[in-house]
Amino acid sequence: MSFFTALTGLKAATSALGVTSNNIANAGTVGFKRSRTDFGDIFATSPLQNASTTIGQGVALKQVTQQFSQGNVAFSANTLDLAITGDGFFPLKSPDGLQSIYTRNGSFMMNDQYNVVNSSGQRLLAASVDSSGKANLDELSVLTIPQKTSGQARETSLIQLGLNFPADAKVVGGDFDRNDPTTYNKSTALTVYDAGGNSYLATVYYVKTQNASQASPTNKWQTYVYVGETLVGAALQQATNSSGEKLYVNQYGQLEPESKVSDQLVNAKTMSFHLDDLTDVRTSTPATVTGGTASNLGTLPGEGVNFSQYNAHQLTDMFTIDVDDTGTPVSIGLEHLAGKNVTLSGAQIAQELTNVINQKLGDGKYFNFTSNPTFKVVTTDPNTGVTLSTKTINLGSLTDTNGVSVLKNTTAADYPNFPSMTSEEVSKLINDQLYTADNSKVVIENSSGVGANFGGFTLKYTTPGNPGYSHPIVLGSSASFLKASSLTDMATKLQADLNNSSLNTYTETQGNNQVVVSFSDNRFSVKVADNGLDLIITDKQGGTITKSGTGFNATSTLPNGAVQLVSPLTSGTYFKGFNLVYTDGNTAQAIQLDDTASFLDATSLSDMATKLETDLNTDPSLGNTSEAASVQFVALTAGQFVELGGLKFTAGANGATADEVAAAFANLAEGATTGPGTAKGSYTGTLNGYATGAANNTDQVVFTSTAVGDITDLAESQGSTVGAITVTDGGAGVTFEVTVSGTNLVITPSAGVTVVASGTDFVSGVTYPRGTVSTPSSAVTTQYDPVSQQFVFAPPTGATMSLTGGPNLLMGMSSASLTQDPNLTTLSATSYPQGAYIRDAKLQRFGMTVTYDSVNQNFVFTSGTSGDMSSISVVPTTDIENLALTKLGLVESTPAGIPINYSVETTATALRGLASNPAVMTGTPIGINVNNTFSVDVSNNKFVVSVDNVQGTVVLEPKSNYTLDTFIQALEDGINRLTGPSAGAGLTGPSVSGVKVSYDGATNSLKFTTGTSGEDSFIKVTGDALWGLSSVQAGRGATSTWIKPTQFTQVANGVPVAQYIDKYGNETASADGFTALPAWSPVYLDRGELTFNTAGGLISPTTGSKLDTIYLPDGKGSLSINIDYSKSTQYTSPFAVLSQSQDGAPEGDLVGLSIADDGLVNASYSNGTQQSLGKIVLANFSNPAGLRQIGNSSFYASYASGSAKIGEAGSAGFGTVRSGATESANVDLTAELVDLITEQRNFQASAKAIETDATLTQTIIQIRA
């Protein structure tokens, strides 16, 4: 057995020697892995054998295994030489594609199909990748390296040109011609490519078209682009901002990016607007209305308006005005100037109206004394110290503690918002109660009445020497003179009525005193006087009737203050005869009215007027009278007409002058249907009841009534009463002036009589020429001074006064009393309106103006805000006696009959522009913690304020518990109470309204904003440094400007044609489908134009200059190119190409290949493209030693190795790939040589064992032998 055992040893040694020899032989083989022999002993026993005594039978080769340790990496110049550092194998496919092979030998090359293969033709597998380089391990394919790109040519879409255009280049005029270098400044050229990679030469020519100027501060260059020989037009391109956002323009020329107006954009047809055409800059204007002609209101002697000639009725409710659509107009009047001897020019009247309007529409507040309503007014004789009078004033009620009214001069209707009152109402209420201090019998009662009976009749008298001193006389509805049976009876009863009134309480000096009493209604007035006339009956519109001197004579004396009216009639108490004399200025005629005259039985003055007219018209002595009226004509335009007495004349195509119209009505008999004016117009109708005379003064004709006993027919037939009236008929104005002619009765108003009507009430002025009046020593008056914001109490001359009953902070009494300074003639009590707004905050408006245009002689009214959202409406009075109509020109139409528009509404179409900006002033940081309460004391409570044209000082109440809100509100209220001084006594001063005070938390400062806006708006507030107001710049408003967008035009056949943008963004000359401008429209650049600012920077285009689509010849497709000039400049240096590139490219040849450590294969081509061809992946096995070796350092997977696991190089469980290197064999020759010695010794020992066995066997044989 030992022989066979030794033989196994020889065999094992031979096997080991063979493996070692193989390792040594492959020491230079790339990727070779050394082998190792594994042996096992041979041992076998039977179940009945004793194993411990059984001898082994030798050794047997179990397996030859590869050692997959890392071999050294050897570098090479071949990119396709690959080495794996770490675990893994390159996956390969056999040439037939059927076998999967795995190797560590990374020596690869390309075959004729550009597949990556090894020397055996086995092809390397790779995974496809996405754009980020991520491998798709489920799709392995043979790695192929294309030598040329296919379909990788890029069409040129963007050209980048960084050029410097010389700033001093000359502007080139004339038409451009590429063949004429004098028609352009410079040019550049470059190659562009189509989608197939074909190249074309693109040339760009540059023509300077504009140097910067004051009118247009930019430099402009026009570009012309040729591709080959074809001129390529610039495409329509929307303008963008610096961020590349598209710009849109509204009707005011405001530009906004798409992100800000995207929710307002609509897909509708609009006008085409170009950025360069937004040059029509306009100043925003307010809503404005202009009145009619108001002449003779200059500053020359005799011009202007003297208000002493006007009563309150003529100055009240001159017009109403509404501004910016409040829906609540206010009535404006100048009644506070009634009877004042002040003369104002047109400009001064305009300023007064401005001040009044702004007060009425502003943020004024009511006084409200409900919390502290009472105080005492005490007058004292300074010489004796004796108290002359003590009067308790109650501003919290209109009645005293007994329920008796405290109103003497006014009625409850004069206080519609009580207990809230304006300063004027407070003054009236105080004066009402002060008047009772004289203990007289003068009382002021409500004179309202109802029905046919005259409900109340109030007379007032005043002294010529003291016209401001006026007292009323109240005669109730039971006044007996109203029911007199004759004029004598009337005189007697009037005497009794007067003696029973409060008139008799006044002391008169002795003398020949007289009384003139007048009373009137809408038409007639009766005056009793001692002026040599017995009785005067006058009509408001004109004419005088005088009784003959042999009848009733009324005289008056005033012994002891009683009124005595004495009649010299001796024929009884009834009126036996009444002679009225009327005159035409030349002759006098008598009219006899007996005591049955119905007017003597009138129950009221209105009834008296009606009945007197009946008496006159039915009197036999008037039987031969007829009416005569002089009509003054004006010119008529074509189609206008005048109709008088039923005859209508219409002007022809050429119109008619005033003289021609008068001639058309001259010398006509009653019943005329035509006249001498047929050459100038046509007639219709019939002249009824009148005949006419010759034209007088060329444009006047007298109409005489053919009927008798009627004195108002002509005037009333035109819709008016007798007097100077204007009738608008067919657009033409006709003025009637009634004059005396023949035996006509002319009725004129009595001079100097003031009539004020309210409902059925009637109040008439009484002139009372008295002597010296002994005024009660306790008489005190008051009025409010808005400048000092004080009620000013005026005691009688020589007296002093005080206010007691305090403290009453509402009347300026911080202590128990307020005493007059002996050096002053008045006592002033500071009081602020502390109630609610007179006009609701949302209805307040500020900054309205009225101006007088002295050139055009009219008044101009403007709203306080500018822009199309402003509006104004002025509605003039229709009262023909009102100053607005008689002097200020606020009439319905011009003298030519053209209606005057007094209303301007808001508009959705750009006409007046945008709202202007108010003045804003921001202080420096406040020096206190505004989050806590804080104190204001006398060292820091004064603020000097200037707002627009008003200056003043605001003084805050010193106290220690201000919060930020209460401090701001107190300061704001104080500013808005400021009023400037008036231009004269009795006039209204400018006032402040609408100023807002706020706190800016970001800067910890106060912010002041005016209610007015525009360049005239101004505000400056100076205060203590604690409030950050010690040194702050004033704030000024700004009048806004806007741009009227100009529609772009294209010249076609020498004619400019307006362009539109359809809903698809295309420019078209067709207006079809265009209805109105949308809120925002796209704005475009001029085609092919480059615009630089004066600093040399490019303004536009910021996103490149787009070209129209270029269609290439021979069906090669098209090009759409955008040229980016963003890196271009315009400096004084010469023309230079700073940078030039384009994004197109032809097909490319392979110029480079790179393989990353993760196996990603990238190819570079001559056209500049980079292409990821795939990712070389690795395979690994759970038991690499179980792989089946097939030579060439390659293996098959086997059952023992397990199936291959594919992964990316560098991922977990896989090594990395190194390009340009190979892995050497992992054979260690020293170790192998040592193994050879060992294996030699093993072989020798086994051979010795055989030799020994053979010797023993021979010995045994020899023994047998």
C-alpha positions, 0 to 999 in steps of 0.5 A: 500500500505504501507504494500507491500512497507514495504515488499519490504524493508524486501526483499531488506534487506534480499537480502543485508544480503545474499550478505554480508553473501556470501562475509564473507563466501568467505573471504578465497576463492582464487581469490574470488571477493566480491559482491555488491547489487544494489537496485532501488525504485519502482515508477509508475504513469499513464499519468493522475496521478499527479506525484508530489502527487504519493507515491512510491511503495517500493524497488526492487533488481536491480543486484548483481555485483562483485567488481574486486579490487585487492586482497592481494597476498599470497605466497606459495611454489608451482610454479604453484600457480599464482597470477595476479597483476593488470587487467586480468583473467586466460583463462581456458578450460573446461574438455571437451574443449568446454567452455571458462572459466575465473578466478582470482583463480591461484591455479593450479596443474598438472593432470595425463597428465601433463596438468596444471589444477585447482581443477575443472579440468579446463585446463590453456591455454598458447600461443606458443613462439618463441626462443626469448620468443615472444608469438603467441597469435593466437595459444592458447593451454593447458599448458603442463609440460613434465616430460622428454625431447623427442628428446632433447639429443645432440650428442657430437660435441665439447670437450673442454680440458684445459690441462697442458702438462709438459714441461720436459716430455720425448720424447717417441719413438716407436709405440703407444700401448694403452695397453703399458703405456711406449708408451705414456706420459699421458691420459684423459677420458670423456663421450660422447653421440650420437644423441639418448643420449647413452653414450660412454667412450672417451679416449685421449692418449698423446705422446710427439714427439719433444722438441724444437730445433734450427732447429725446435723451437717448442714442439710437442705432438701426440694425439690418441683418442679412443671411446669405443674400436675403434681408431678414426683417426684425420681428415685432418684439414686446418690450421688457424690463431689466428682469426680462418680464414683458411690459404693458402700458395703460391709457396713462402711459404707465408701464408695468411688468406682466407679474403685476397686471396679469389678473387684468390682462384680457385677450382682446384686440388693441392698438399697437403702442411702441415704447419710443412713441411714449413721449406725449407727456401731459400734466394732470388737470382737475375737473373744471367748469367755467361760468358765463360772462361776468364783466366789469369785475376788474380792479379799476374804479367803478368795477367790482361788486359793492356788497352794500347794495345787496341783501341776504336774499340776493347772496344766499344759495348762489349755487350748489356744488358737489365734488368727486361724486359725494352725492351730497352737494352743499349750497354756497352763498356770500350772505355774510357780506350782505349790506357790508360796504366792501367792494370786491373784484372778480379775483377777490370774489373768487378767493372768497368763494374758494374759502367758503367752498373749502370750509363747507366741504372740509373737515370742520367739526361741530361745537357740542356743549352738552357736557358743560353748557352753562356760564355767566356773562357779567358786565361791570362799570369799571368806574364804580365797580357796580355790576350792570348785568349778570346773564347765565348762558345755557348752550345745552338747551333751547329753553330755560328751566321753566321750559320757556324758549331762550331764542329771541332773534332766531328760531329752533329751525336755525339750529337743525343739528342741536346740540351740535352747532357750528361757530356761527350757530353758537354765536347766534345762540349766545347773542340770543340770550345776551339780548334779554339782558337789556330788560326791554320789551323787544321779543323775537318769536317764531313768525311762521304761519299757515293758511290764507291768514297772514301767520306772522309779520315781523318788522325790523328797524335800524338807525342810519347812524348805526346801521349795524344796530337792528331790532325787530318789531313783532306783530302777530297774526292778530295785527288789526291793520290787516283787517282795515276797512279803509286806508284811514282805518289802516293807519289807525290800526297800524298805529295801535299795533305798533304802540302795542309792540316792543317799539315803545320801550326805547328812549328817543331824543326830542325832535322831529322824528319820523318813521317809515314803515314798509311791508310787501309781498311778492309783488306790491309794497305799501309805504307810509311816509312824510316825504310829500307823497301820500301813499306809494304802492309799488311793485317789485319789478317797477312803476310808481303810483302816487295819490294826489295831494288833496287826499290822505296825508300820513305823517308821524311823530314820536313823543315819548317813543309812541308812534302817532299816525294822523290823518287830515281826512274830515269826511268820516272814517270810511274812504270816500275817494281814492285818486291814484296818479300814474306817470310815464315821466312826461304826463300824469293821469288820475285813476279814481278808486272808490271805497268799494275797492276790493284791495281794502278788504284784503286779509293778507298782503298777498291778497291785497296785491291780487285785489289791487291788480284787479281794481286797477285793471277794472277801473273805468279810467283805465279803459283806454290803456294798452300795454306797450313793451320794448323788445330788444333782439339778439342775433340768431344762428341758422335754425334758431327762432323767436316767437312773440305774440304767436308769430314765429320767425326762424332764421335761414341758413345764413342766420340773422343779425339782431338788427335783421331780426328786429326788422323782421318784426317791425311795422306788423299789424295784428293778425300778420302771418309774415313780414319784411324778414322773408329774405333772412328767414321764414314765418309761421303762426299769427301775431295775435293781440299786438301790433308793432312799430318801427325798429328803434335803435336798430335792434328794438321794436315796441309791441303794443297790445290791441286789447285794453285793461291788461298790463302784463299780457306780453310778458306773461305770455312768455312765461314770466312777470313784468320786468327785465326777463330773458326767454330762451327760445330755440337757443336764442336769448330775448331780453324784455324791458317794459317801458311806459308808452302812451297811457300804459301803467308801469309798476316798479319796485320801491327803492331800498326795500328788503324783502325776505320770504320763507313759506308764508312768512314775510319780513320787511325792513323798516327804516327808522330815522331816530335820534340818539339811542340810549343803549342799555349798559348791559348789552354784550355781543359775541362772535367767533374768531376762527384765526385765534379760535376764540369767542370774542365778547364785546361789552358796551363802551367803557364797560368790562366783563367776565365769564364765571361759572367755571371751570368751563374748559369748553369756553376756555375757563380753566379756573372759575372765571375769565376776566377781561384785560382792562387794556383790551376792549373785548374778552376772548374765550378760547374754544375748539369745536370738539363734536362730530364732523359737520360733514361726514368724513367720506363726503369731505373734499379738499383743495377746491379752487375758484378763480376769475379769468380776467381775460375771458371774464368768467369764473372757473371752478376746479375740483381739489384733485386732478385726474379722470377720477375727479368730478365737479358739478355746479348748479347755479340758482334760478333766482333772477335777483341773485348775485350769481346771475346778475353779476357772476355770470352763472347763467344757463347759456351764453348770449348766443344761446349756447348752454353752459355745462356746469358738470364734469363727471369722472371718465373711464377714458384718459382725458385729465390724467392721474391723481396728484400727490399730496405734500408729505413730511416725515420727522426724525425719530421720536425721543420717547417710548411710544408704547407707554403713556407719556407727558406733554408739558408747556416746554414741548406742547407748541407746534408751528405749522404751515399748510399751503397758505395757512400758518399758525401754532398748535398748542396741545393741552399739557397732561401726563396720560397721552398715548400715541393715538391720543397724541396724534389725534390731538395734533391732527385736530389742532392742525385742521382747526387752523384758519388764516386771516381774511383779506379784509373785514367780514371776509372769510379766511383760508382754512386747513382741512384734511391733514393726516398725522400718522406714526411710521413704525419703521422709522419711529417718526411722525408723518404728516400728509396734506389733504390737498395735492399738487405742486401748490401743496405744502406742509411744514411742522416744527416742534420740540426735538422730543417729537423729532420735529426740530429740524425737518425738511418741509414736504411738497406735493407734486402735480402728476404727469401722464403720457398719452400713448400714441398709436403706432403707424406704418407708412404704406404707399406714402400714407401712415396707417394705424396699426393694431394688435390682434388677440394672437399678438400679430400686428395688423392694419385692420381695425375690425374687432377693436372696440375699446382699449383694454386696461393694459396693452402690450408695448413693443420695441421699434423693429431692429432698433438699439437704444443706449442711454447717455452713459453708454448702457444699453436700454433696449432690447434687453432680451435680444432683437428677434428676427422674422423667420428665415426660410432657407432655399432648397427645402432646408427648413427655416431659422428663427434667430434672436440677437442678444446685444446685452453686452454691447456698449456705446463709449467714445472708443472705436467700434470693437467686437468685444464678444461674439458667439452663436448657439448653432453647430454642424454635425461633429466628429469624435475628438475625445472620449472620457470614462469616469470612475463610475463608468460613465462614458462621455464622448466629445465631438468637434461641433462642441457637443458632449454625449453620454454614451452609457455607463460601464457597469460591473458584475459581482458574485457571491462566490467568485472562486466558483467561476468557471475559467475559460481562458483569456482571464475570462470566466463563466458563471457557474452554479458554484459562483451563483448568478451575476449581480450587476451594479454601478461602479463605486456603489456598495459591493462594487469597485471603481473603474479607472480609465487609461490603466489595466490591472496586472496579474496578482502573481507574486513570483517570489512566493511562487519560487518558494512554492516550487522548492516546496513542491520539488522537495515534496516530489523528491520525498514521494519518490524516495518513499517509492524507492524505499518501498521498492527496496523493501519489496526487493529485499523481501523477494530476495529473502524468498529467493 
